[in-house]
Amino acid sequence: MPRQAVPNTRDEAPPGPFSPAVTGSPTLFVSGQVGQDPETDELAAGDAAAQARQALANLHAVLSAAGKTEADVIRVGVYLADMADYAAVNAVYAEFFSAPYPARTAIAVAALPLGALVEVDAVVG
């Protein structure tokens, strides 16, 4: 099956040469989502938890556009500008996913797009 892009859930193009999500088999790969509010194009005001909540809402919008739900997610990558935010982001993450939870990796990074504190990506079955 050739690679196919999932339609963009926002009016404007992504801030780089990538698709919101791509499928090329039964597997869907969702690009990284930051806590950018689609209404204002600004990062969610507040701390890493607020940005994580918006990033996960953005992830769910992409899943919905692809005809998928959180139950279809098999792996999530969480990227944190500061590992001290790990517990706060975990609390928000638990609002969006239920057991059995997807496999997950959390990685501290030097910087994220738009100065974000959190970014999430996903592999969906």
C-alpha positions in Angstrom: 0.0 0.0 0.0 1.5 3.4 -0.9 2.0 6.0 1.7 -1.2 8.2 2.3 -1.4 11.3 4.4 -4.3 11.8 6.8 -6.1 15.1 6.1 -4.9 18.1 8.1 -7.3 19.0 11.0 -6.2 22.6 10.9 -6.8 25.3 8.3 -3.1 26.1 7.8 -0.3 23.8 6.7 2.0 22.2 9.3 5.0 24.3 10.3 7.4 22.0 8.4 7.6 19.4 5.6 5.5 16.7 7.2 2.0 15.3 7.3 -0.1 15.2 10.5 -0.2 11.4 10.1 0.7 8.9 7.5 -0.4 5.4 6.8 1.3 3.0 4.4 0.0 -0.2 5.8 -2.5 -1.1 8.5 -0.2 1.0 10.8 -0.7 4.8 11.2 2.2 7.0 12.3 1.1 10.3 13.9 3.5 13.2 13.7 4.5 15.0 16.9 1.9 17.2 18.4 2.7 20.2 20.7 0.3 22.1 22.9 -0.6 24.6 20.2 -4.2 25.7 20.4 -5.8 25.4 16.9 -8.0 28.4 17.5 -5.2 30.8 18.3 -2.1 29.1 17.0 -0.5 29.9 20.4 0.9 27.4 22.8 -1.6 26.6 25.6 -1.1 29.1 28.5 0.4 27.7 31.6 2.7 24.9 32.5 3.7 21.6 30.9 0.4 20.0 32.1 -1.6 22.6 30.2 0.5 22.1 27.1 0.3 18.3 27.5 -3.5 18.5 27.7 -3.6 20.5 24.5 -1.0 18.3 22.7 -3.1 15.2 23.6 -6.3 16.9 22.4 -4.5 17.7 19.1 -3.4 14.0 18.9 -7.0 12.9 19.4 -8.1 15.3 16.6 -5.6 13.7 14.2 -6.8 10.2 15.3 -10.4 11.2 14.7 -9.5 12.5 11.2 -8.0 9.1 10.5 -11.1 7.2 11.8 -9.2 6.0 14.9 -9.6 6.4 18.7 -7.2 6.2 21.7 -8.0 2.5 21.9 -6.2 2.0 18.6 -2.9 3.6 19.8 -0.2 1.1 20.4 2.8 3.3 21.2 3.2 6.9 22.3 6.4 9.0 22.4 6.5 11.8 25.0 9.2 14.4 24.6 9.8 16.8 27.6 11.9 19.9 27.6 12.3 19.3 31.4 12.1 15.8 33.0 10.9 17.6 36.2 7.5 17.8 34.4 7.2 14.0 34.1 4.8 13.5 36.9 2.5 16.4 35.9 2.4 15.1 32.3 1.7 11.6 33.5 -1.3 12.8 35.4 -2.7 14.5 32.2 -1.8 11.5 30.1 -3.9 9.3 32.3 -6.9 11.5 31.4 -6.6 10.6 27.7 -5.6 6.9 27.8 -7.0 3.9 29.7 -5.7 0.5 30.5 -4.3 -1.4 28.9 -2.1 1.6 28.2 -0.1 2.0 25.0 3.6 1.2 25.2 5.3 4.5 25.9 8.7 6.2 26.0 9.4 9.5 27.7 12.5 11.4 26.6 14.1 14.6 27.8 15.1 16.9 24.9 17.1 20.1 24.6 14.3 22.0 22.8 10.9 21.5 21.1 9.2 23.3 18.2 7.7 26.7 19.0 9.4 26.6 22.4 6.9 23.9 23.6 7.4 22.1 26.9 5.9 18.8 25.7 5.4 17.0 22.4 3.7 13.7 21.8 3.6 11.3 18.8 2.0 8.0 18.3 1.9 4.7 16.4 -1.6 3.5 15.8 -2.8 0.0 14.7 
